[in-house]
């Protein structure tokens, strides 16, 4: 098999991998260690085929960890990606180790192979089922022939399972389910329970197939995300169209995307305007209109026209790539309950094997009980004790929860963040850019002696060309009304006062209302008390009226706050803005507020609130990052700065506040799902443990205690995908 392409690790600086000797042992343990920054060395990446569950990913990881020269290793189950960092080229050794563990590797850019037919995939299972039927029929007519047929059936079913068990033992996984099944089947043959030995293996294979199906369903969201990015792009080279691989695109390249085509990379729109379907990335159901110069994420679809864009992302760093990277990193940030279950299962499995052994030998030795009967019960206990359902109960729910959130435009960075989000009982909001649009708008025009249009046109004429947000808001309002602006000249800023210009031979001044004589003071005071920013307009010293501006609420802010209230989550605004502006927004939403805060003050406020009950901090700016870090969980708006997005534990990629309530609801549902899964896994084991010791149930029902429970908890976790 050809080795994968590799590169120096600086290109992989955002990925965090487990050190090769995380626990200092060679067993299949998964000790939780702090994420380690990528060390110097070469990076190798493969895709792993044949992983049915998160436990399989751990087995592959453990096999690779034992290869000499491996410094760091990570297997991301969601994306089926194996990443290894080593000082030397160890590709062949890694491939051999993974193959010996029973899995297959292929390079990242290898062509997609056609899926095997269902008949071929299930050939072994169908053959075993047929042999079971034949064996049962023979047993009805001729007992010796029936027994022989069951033995042959058992050996045929045992062969691949025992081989896999041996591979896993050699790679360090001593207590895998394959090992327990092999021991139980061989033991059943020895004591003459041939029919049950065959049934154990048949049920195990059925369970494995169901697990594989469930895993593919859980990964479907990630696969769909990968499929969003086309393999080729149309690049314009000096006006000539060329079809190139997506990996060949570089920032500054000009590309064309036809109507209905997907963007291969993040781009800046060169066409005058266009509509894009961004639903696959953001969950936004309606097409989004963009103007020239707007940034468009990779994976968006041009709705109705051919568009031209300039590439702005490096290869492997588009919006889709970043989301996939977050999903991979999320697997490192496992929930505390998941880490506890992992630690528990590492003690539990050897312990249950010891209990099964003692159950098989102590009653006959101490109480002169029947040896065959108690060996049979010991083998049943061995199968009942298998921890598969327990181990998968938490990651199955968390993977489904994270996938469901991603499909709705919310990125949650791992199980730990998902668990914390489910505990939140209060949310602190930044104001500007989070609850509000982030751009001031003209909210009122109050003329004196002239029309509204004339007052606005004069103000816009003076403000033309200014980069101040208030000035741009005035000009935008005039343009929106289609006003014809008079020519202005001699614009000059008056420090501490405002701006003036000559319009039609007369001096026109725009200034803060408190800088103007008292004839407007009563009206100005009332407007300022309402939280408006008031700008006075005068001509040759005569007041013509005032304009009011304000950073307006997002369209969905009220709906979002109400949805959170229904979840019994209290809200508070923490802002650096002045108290009047904060009060106006807070009153509209019915929220408490704390205004005039510096970044350090926000951190103190968040820390104080966090001591009372778990708090989420929602923000979008650099100044929000420290407060987001201090909260139980930080949530960034998708339109926020890179610093805020990097600091946050979760992000709303669709930039809709209503996603907050959806995230919390999903997190709470995931926590409930985990509890249900653990109850199912342990409850079934407890029931079958008692019935087995009482002699009510046998080996094949013992298998249901594990494979049946595994299927049940996986199916229960998949319900989260439909929320």
Secondary structure, DSSP 8 states (H G I E B T S, - for coil): -----EEEGGGGTT--BEETTSSSSSSS-------B---SSEEEEEEEE---SHHHHHHHHHHHHTSTTEEEEEEETTTTEEEEEESS--HHHHHHHHHHTT-EEEETTS-------HHHHTHHHHHHHHHHHHHHHHHHH-HHHHHHHHHHHHHHHHHHHHHHHHHHHHTT-TT-HHHHHHHHHHHHHHTT-HHHHHHHHHHHHHHHHHHHHHHHHHHHHHHHHHHTS-SEEEEEETTEEEEEEGGG--TT-EEEE-TT-B-SS-EEE-SSEEEEE-HHHH---S-EEEETT-EE-TT-EE-SS-EEEEE-S-TT-SHHHHHHHHHHHHTTS--HHHHHHHHHHHHHHHHHHHHHHHHHHHHHHHH---HHHHHHHHHHHHHHT--HHHHHHHHHHHHHHHHHHHHTTEEE-SHHHHHHHTT--EEEE-IIIIIEEEEEEEEEEEESSS-HHHHHHHHHHHHTT---HHHHHHHHHHHHTT-----EEEEEEETTTEEEEEETTEEEEEEEGGGS-GGGHHHHHHHHHTT-EEEEEEETTEEEEEEEEEEEE-TTHHHHHHHHHHTT-EEEEE-SS-HHHHHHHHHHHT-EEE-S--HHHHHHHHHHHHHHS-EEEEE-SGGGHHHHHHSSEEEEETTS-HHHHHH-SEEETT--TTHHHHHHHHHHHHHHHHHHHHHHHHHHHHHHHHHHHTTSS-HHHHHIIIIIHHHHHHHHHHGGGG-
